[in-house]
Each structure stands twice: as C-alpha cells, then as structure tokens.
Amino acid sequence: MADTILLLAGVLIFFAIVFTVLRLVLGRTVADRIAAVDLLTVISISMIALYAHVGARFIYLDVALVYGVLSFLAVVATARYLERGL
C-alpha cells in the first residue's frame, strides 16, 4: 500500500512538472513566468521530501527547508524589483 502511494506521489509530481513547464514556456507576462519558476521550486522541494522519505535520509528535509526559505526570498525580491525597483 505504501509503495502505491509513493508511486502515485511520483506520478503527480511528474505531471506537475509538465504543466508548470508549459506555463513557463507559454506564459505571456513576466509575472506568469515568475509564478511558474516559484512553482517549480515548490515541486523540487516536494521531490526532495519524497526522496528523504524513500531513502530514509531525513537530513534532506533540512535542505528542503533552507531551499524553501531561499526561494521565498528570491520571489519577494523579484516581485519588489518588478513593482518599483530595488
């Protein structure tokens, strides 16, 4: 049962990557592309967490947490730059 759930999570992550890359390529505005890149970082954080669970290496959860904080700061800085400049 657990293997089925992990396989389903992997498939859903794959589809999320496909649709996000489509949004990144087909996005009409810069904000669309920034949102797609931010979503790709969220997807990669979920992949790191899934790998940490499968490999029983929970130190990777710390890596995912730091990556999430850095991604948040990057999106805030980019949004501020687009809004009125740094």
DSSP file (Angstrom, degrees, kcal/mol; ACC not computed):
  #  RESIDUE AA STRUCTURE BP1 BP2  ACC     N-H-->O    O-->H-N    N-H-->O    O-->H-N    TCO  KAPPA ALPHA  PHI   PSI    X-CA   Y-CA   Z-CA
    1    1 A M     >        0   0    0      0, 0.0     4,-1.9     0, 0.0     5,-0.1   0.000 360.0 360.0 360.0 -41.7    0.0    0.0    0.0
    2    2 A A  H  >  +     0   0    0      1,-0.2     4,-2.3     2,-0.2     5,-0.2   0.872 360.0  54.0 -67.5 -35.6    2.8    2.4    0.9
    3    3 A D  H  > S+     0   0    0      1,-0.2     4,-2.3     2,-0.2    -1,-0.2   0.879 107.0  51.9 -64.6 -36.8    4.6    1.6   -2.4
    4    4 A T  H  > S+     0   0    0      2,-0.2     4,-2.4     1,-0.2    -2,-0.2   0.900 109.8  48.7 -65.4 -41.0    1.4    2.5   -4.3
    5    5 A I  H  X S+     0   0    0     -4,-1.9     4,-2.3     2,-0.2    -2,-0.2   0.903 111.8  48.9 -66.8 -40.7    1.1    5.8   -2.5
    6    6 A L  H  X S+     0   0    0     -4,-2.3     4,-2.1     2,-0.2    -2,-0.2   0.892 111.7  49.5 -66.0 -39.0    4.7    6.7   -3.2
    7    7 A L  H  X S+     0   0    0     -4,-2.3     4,-2.2     2,-0.2    -2,-0.2   0.909 110.9  49.9 -64.9 -42.4    4.3    5.8   -6.9
    8    8 A L  H  X S+     0   0    0     -4,-2.4     4,-2.5     1,-0.2    -2,-0.2   0.894 109.4  51.7 -63.0 -40.4    1.2    7.9   -7.1
    9    9 A A  H  X S+     0   0    0     -4,-2.3     4,-2.2     1,-0.2    -1,-0.2   0.907 109.7  49.8 -63.1 -41.2    3.1   10.8   -5.5
   10   10 A G  H  X S+     0   0    0     -4,-2.1     4,-2.1     2,-0.2    -2,-0.2   0.896 111.0  48.7 -63.6 -41.0    5.8   10.4   -8.1
   11   11 A V  H  X S+     0   0    0     -4,-2.2     4,-2.4     2,-0.2    -2,-0.2   0.912 111.4  49.6 -66.1 -42.4    3.4   10.4  -10.9
   12   12 A L  H  X S+     0   0    0     -4,-2.5     4,-2.1     1,-0.2    -2,-0.2   0.882 110.1  50.8 -65.3 -37.7    1.6   13.5   -9.6
   13   13 A I  H  X S+     0   0    0     -4,-2.2     4,-2.1     2,-0.2    -1,-0.2   0.898 108.8  52.7 -65.0 -39.7    4.9   15.3   -9.2
   14   14 A F  H  X S+     0   0    0     -4,-2.1     4,-2.2     1,-0.2    -2,-0.2   0.936 110.6  46.2 -60.6 -47.3    5.8   14.4  -12.8
   15   15 A F  H  X S+     0   0    0     -4,-2.4     4,-2.5     1,-0.2     5,-0.2   0.868 109.9  54.7 -65.1 -35.2    2.5   15.9  -14.1
   16   16 A A  H  X S+     0   0    0     -4,-2.1     4,-2.0     1,-0.2    -1,-0.2   0.898 108.4  49.2 -63.1 -39.8    3.0   19.0  -12.0
   17   17 A I  H  X S+     0   0    0     -4,-2.1     4,-2.4     2,-0.2     5,-0.2   0.925 110.8  50.0 -64.5 -44.2    6.4   19.5  -13.6
   18   18 A V  H  X S+     0   0    0     -4,-2.2     4,-1.9     1,-0.2    -2,-0.2   0.940 114.0  43.5 -61.0 -48.5    5.0   19.0  -17.1
   19   19 A F  H  X S+     0   0    0     -4,-2.5     4,-1.8     1,-0.2    -1,-0.2   0.838 113.6  51.6 -69.8 -31.7    2.2   21.5  -16.6
   20   20 A T  H  X S+     0   0    0     -4,-2.0     4,-2.3    -5,-0.2    -1,-0.2   0.892 108.3  50.5 -72.0 -38.7    4.5   24.0  -14.9
   21   21 A V  H  X S+     0   0    0     -4,-2.4     4,-2.4     2,-0.2     5,-0.2   0.884 108.7  53.4 -65.7 -36.2    7.0   23.9  -17.7
   22   22 A L  H  X S+     0   0    0     -4,-1.9     4,-3.0    -5,-0.2    -2,-0.2   0.915 109.6  47.8 -61.4 -41.8    4.1   24.5  -20.1
   23   23 A R  H  X S+     0   0    0     -4,-1.8     4,-1.2     1,-0.2    -2,-0.2   0.868 110.7  52.5 -66.0 -35.8    3.1   27.6  -18.1
   24   24 A L  H  < S+     0   0    0     -4,-2.3    -2,-0.2     2,-0.2    -1,-0.2   0.905 116.3  38.5 -66.4 -40.7    6.7   28.7  -18.1
   25   25 A V  H  < S+     0   0    0     -4,-2.4    -2,-0.2     1,-0.2    -1,-0.2   0.901 124.0  38.5 -76.7 -42.0    7.0   28.4  -21.8
   26   26 A L  H  < S+     0   0    0     -4,-3.0    -2,-0.2    -5,-0.2    -1,-0.2   0.444  83.0 126.6 -92.3  -0.4    3.6   29.7  -22.7
   27   27 A G     <  -     0   0    0     -4,-1.2     6,-0.0    -5,-0.2    -4,-0.0  -0.355  45.2-159.4 -62.5 133.2    3.3   32.5  -20.0
   28   28 A R        +     0   0    0     -2,-0.1     2,-0.2     2,-0.0    -1,-0.1   0.807  69.7  42.9 -86.5 -30.2    2.5   35.8  -21.6
   29   29 A T  S  > S-     0   0    0      1,-0.1     4,-1.5     0, 0.0     5,-0.1  -0.700  83.0-115.4-114.3 166.9    3.7   38.1  -18.8
   30   30 A V  H  > S+     0   0    0     -2,-0.2     4,-2.5     1,-0.2     5,-0.2   0.859 116.1  58.7 -66.0 -35.1    6.8   38.1  -16.6
   31   31 A A  H  > S+     0   0    0      1,-0.2     4,-2.4     2,-0.2    -1,-0.2   0.880 102.8  53.0 -63.4 -37.5    4.6   37.5  -13.6
   32   32 A D  H  > S+     0   0    0      1,-0.2     4,-1.9     2,-0.2    -1,-0.2   0.919 111.2  46.2 -61.2 -43.6    3.3   34.3  -15.1
   33   33 A R  H  X S+     0   0    0     -4,-1.5     4,-2.3     2,-0.2    -2,-0.2   0.873 111.3  51.0 -69.8 -36.9    6.9   33.1  -15.7
   34   34 A I  H  X S+     0   0    0     -4,-2.5     4,-2.4     2,-0.2    -1,-0.2   0.908 110.1  50.1 -66.2 -40.9    8.0   34.1  -12.1
   35   35 A A  H  X S+     0   0    0     -4,-2.4     4,-2.2     1,-0.2    -2,-0.2   0.883 110.4  50.8 -63.2 -37.4    5.0   32.2  -10.7
   36   36 A A  H  X S+     0   0    0     -4,-1.9     4,-2.1     2,-0.2    -2,-0.2   0.903 110.2  48.4 -67.3 -41.0    5.9   29.1  -12.8
   37   37 A V  H  X S+     0   0    0     -4,-2.3     4,-1.8     2,-0.2    -2,-0.2   0.902 111.3  50.6 -65.8 -39.3    9.5   29.2  -11.6
   38   38 A D  H  X S+     0   0    0     -4,-2.4     4,-1.9     1,-0.2    -2,-0.2   0.899 109.8  50.4 -64.2 -39.4    8.3   29.6   -8.0
   39   39 A L  H  X S+     0   0    0     -4,-2.2     4,-2.5     1,-0.2    -1,-0.2   0.870 106.1  55.6 -66.3 -35.6    6.1   26.6   -8.5
   40   40 A L  H  X S+     0   0    0     -4,-2.1     4,-2.4     1,-0.2    -1,-0.2   0.876 106.6  50.7 -63.8 -35.7    9.0   24.6   -9.9
   41   41 A T  H  X S+     0   0    0     -4,-1.8     4,-2.0     2,-0.2    -2,-0.2   0.891 109.8  49.9 -68.4 -36.8   10.9   25.3   -6.7
   42   42 A V  H  X S+     0   0    0     -4,-1.9     4,-2.0     2,-0.2    -2,-0.2   0.908 111.5  49.2 -65.3 -40.2    7.9   24.1   -4.7
   43   43 A I  H  X S+     0   0    0     -4,-2.5     4,-2.1     1,-0.2    -2,-0.2   0.906 110.1  50.4 -65.3 -41.1    7.8   20.9   -6.8
   44   44 A S  H  X S+     0   0    0     -4,-2.4     4,-2.3     1,-0.2    -1,-0.2   0.859 107.8  53.8 -67.4 -32.5   11.5   20.4   -6.3
   45   45 A I  H  X S+     0   0    0     -4,-2.0     4,-2.3     2,-0.2    -1,-0.2   0.904 108.6  49.4 -64.9 -39.9   11.1   20.8   -2.6
   46   46 A S  H  X S+     0   0    0     -4,-2.0     4,-2.3     2,-0.2    -2,-0.2   0.865 109.5  51.9 -67.5 -33.8    8.4   18.1   -2.7
   47   47 A M  H  X S+     0   0    0     -4,-2.1     4,-2.6     2,-0.2    -2,-0.2   0.902 109.4  49.7 -66.2 -40.1   10.7   15.8   -4.7
   48   48 A I  H  X S+     0   0    0     -4,-2.3     4,-2.4     2,-0.2    -2,-0.2   0.916 112.0  48.2 -63.2 -42.5   13.4   16.3   -2.0
   49   49 A A  H  X S+     0   0    0     -4,-2.3     4,-1.9     2,-0.2    -2,-0.2   0.892 111.6  49.4 -66.2 -39.0   11.0   15.5    0.7
   50   50 A L  H  X S+     0   0    0     -4,-2.3     4,-2.7     2,-0.2    -2,-0.2   0.912 111.7  48.8 -65.8 -41.6    9.8   12.4   -1.2
   51   51 A Y  H  X S+     0   0    0     -4,-2.6     4,-2.9     1,-0.2     6,-0.3   0.885 108.5  54.2 -64.5 -38.2   13.4   11.3   -1.7
   52   52 A A  H  X>S+     0   0    0     -4,-2.4     5,-1.4     1,-0.2     4,-0.6   0.891 111.9  45.1 -62.5 -38.1   14.1   11.9    2.0
   53   53 A H  H  <5S+     0   0    0     -4,-1.9     3,-0.4     3,-0.2    -2,-0.2   0.934 115.9  44.4 -71.0 -45.5   11.2    9.6    2.9
   54   54 A V  H  <5S+     0   0    0     -4,-2.7    -2,-0.2     1,-0.2    -3,-0.2   0.911 120.5  40.1 -66.5 -42.1   12.1    6.9    0.4
   55   55 A G  H  <5S-     0   0    0     -4,-2.9    -1,-0.2    -5,-0.2    -2,-0.2   0.482 103.0-129.2 -86.5  -2.2   15.8    6.9    1.2
   56   56 A A  T  <5 +     0   0    0     -4,-0.6     2,-0.6    -3,-0.4    -3,-0.2   0.860  66.8 132.7  54.5  38.1   15.2    7.3    5.0
   57   57 A R    > < +     0   0    0     -5,-1.4     3,-1.7    -6,-0.3     4,-0.2  -0.794  28.7 175.5-117.2  84.1   17.6   10.2    4.9
   58   58 A F  T >   +     0   0    0     -2,-0.6     3,-0.9     1,-0.3     4,-0.5   0.479  65.2  82.5 -77.3  -1.0   15.8   12.8    6.9
   59   59 A I  T >> S+     0   0    0      1,-0.2     4,-1.0     2,-0.2     3,-1.0   0.773  80.4  69.0 -68.1 -24.7   18.7   15.3    6.8
   60   60 A Y  H <> S+     0   0    0     -3,-1.7     4,-2.3     1,-0.3    -1,-0.2   0.727  84.8  68.7 -66.6 -20.7   17.4   16.2    3.3
   61   61 A L  H <> S+     0   0    0     -3,-0.9     4,-2.0     2,-0.2    -1,-0.3   0.850  96.6  52.9 -65.8 -32.6   14.3   17.8    5.0
   62   62 A D  H <> S+     0   0    0     -3,-1.0     4,-2.3    -4,-0.5    -1,-0.2   0.892 107.9  51.0 -66.0 -39.2   16.7   20.4    6.3
   63   63 A V  H  X S+     0   0    0     -4,-1.0     4,-2.5     1,-0.2    -2,-0.2   0.919 109.8  49.7 -62.7 -43.6   17.9   21.0    2.8
   64   64 A A  H  X S+     0   0    0     -4,-2.3     4,-2.1     1,-0.2    -1,-0.2   0.878 109.8  51.8 -63.8 -37.9   14.3   21.4    1.6
   65   65 A L  H  X S+     0   0    0     -4,-2.0     4,-2.0     2,-0.2    -2,-0.2   0.930 111.8  44.7 -65.5 -45.5   13.5   23.8    4.3
   66   66 A V  H  X S+     0   0    0     -4,-2.3     4,-2.5     1,-0.2     5,-0.2   0.901 112.5  52.7 -65.5 -40.4   16.5   26.1    3.5
   67   67 A Y  H  X S+     0   0    0     -4,-2.5     4,-2.2     1,-0.2    -1,-0.2   0.882 108.4  51.4 -62.2 -38.7   15.7   25.8   -0.2
   68   68 A G  H  X S+     0   0    0     -4,-2.1     4,-2.2     2,-0.2    -1,-0.2   0.898 110.0  48.3 -65.4 -41.6   12.1   26.9    0.5
   69   69 A V  H  X S+     0   0    0     -4,-2.0     4,-2.3     2,-0.2    -2,-0.2   0.924 113.0  47.6 -65.3 -44.2   13.3   29.9    2.5
   70   70 A L  H  X S+     0   0    0     -4,-2.5     4,-2.1     1,-0.2    -2,-0.2   0.879 111.3  51.6 -65.2 -37.0   15.7   31.0   -0.2
   71   71 A S  H  X S+     0   0    0     -4,-2.2     4,-2.2    -5,-0.2    -1,-0.2   0.904 108.9  50.8 -65.6 -41.2   13.1   30.5   -2.8
   72   72 A F  H  X S+     0   0    0     -4,-2.2     4,-2.3     1,-0.2    -2,-0.2   0.926 110.7  48.5 -61.8 -45.2   10.6   32.7   -0.9
   73   73 A L  H  X S+     0   0    0     -4,-2.3     4,-2.3     1,-0.2    -1,-0.2   0.883 110.4  51.8 -63.8 -37.8   13.2   35.5   -0.5
   74   74 A A  H  X S+     0   0    0     -4,-2.1     4,-2.3     2,-0.2    -1,-0.2   0.898 110.3  47.7 -66.3 -40.0   14.0   35.3   -4.2
   75   75 A V  H  X S+     0   0    0     -4,-2.2     4,-2.5     2,-0.2    -2,-0.2   0.897 112.1  49.7 -68.7 -39.1   10.4   35.6   -5.2
   76   76 A V  H  X S+     0   0    0     -4,-2.3     4,-2.3     2,-0.2    -2,-0.2   0.917 112.3  47.8 -64.9 -42.4    9.9   38.6   -2.9
   77   77 A A  H  X S+     0   0    0     -4,-2.3     4,-2.2     2,-0.2    -2,-0.2   0.901 113.1  48.2 -65.7 -40.2   12.9   40.3   -4.2
   78   78 A T  H  X S+     0   0    0     -4,-2.3     4,-2.4     2,-0.2    -2,-0.2   0.906 111.6  49.4 -67.0 -41.2   11.9   39.7   -7.8
   79   79 A A  H  X S+     0   0    0     -4,-2.5     4,-2.1     1,-0.2    -2,-0.2   0.901 111.3  49.6 -64.6 -40.0    8.3   41.0   -7.1
   80   80 A R  H  X>S+     0   0    0     -4,-2.3     4,-2.3     2,-0.2     5,-1.1   0.901 110.5  50.6 -66.1 -39.5    9.7   44.1   -5.4
   81   81 A Y  H  X5S+     0   0    0     -4,-2.2     4,-0.8     1,-0.2    -2,-0.2   0.916 112.5  46.0 -63.0 -43.4   12.0   44.7   -8.4
   82   82 A L  H  <5S+     0   0    0     -4,-2.4    -1,-0.2     1,-0.2    -2,-0.2   0.848 113.8  50.1 -69.1 -33.2    9.2   44.4  -10.9
   83   83 A E  H  <5S-     0   0    0     -4,-2.1    -2,-0.2    -5,-0.2    -1,-0.2   0.946 141.1 -24.6 -72.6 -49.1    6.9   46.6   -8.8
   84   84 A R  H  <5S-     0   0    0     -4,-2.3    -3,-0.2    -5,-0.2    -2,-0.2   0.360  94.3 -97.5-150.2   5.3    9.1   49.6   -8.2
   85   85 A G     <<       0   0    0     -5,-1.1    -3,-0.1    -4,-0.8    -1,-0.1   0.083 360.0 360.0  88.1 156.8   12.8   48.6   -8.4
   86   86 A L              0   0    0     -5,-0.1    -1,-0.2    -3,-0.0    -5,-0.1   0.461 360.0 360.0 -82.2 360.0   15.2   47.8   -5.7
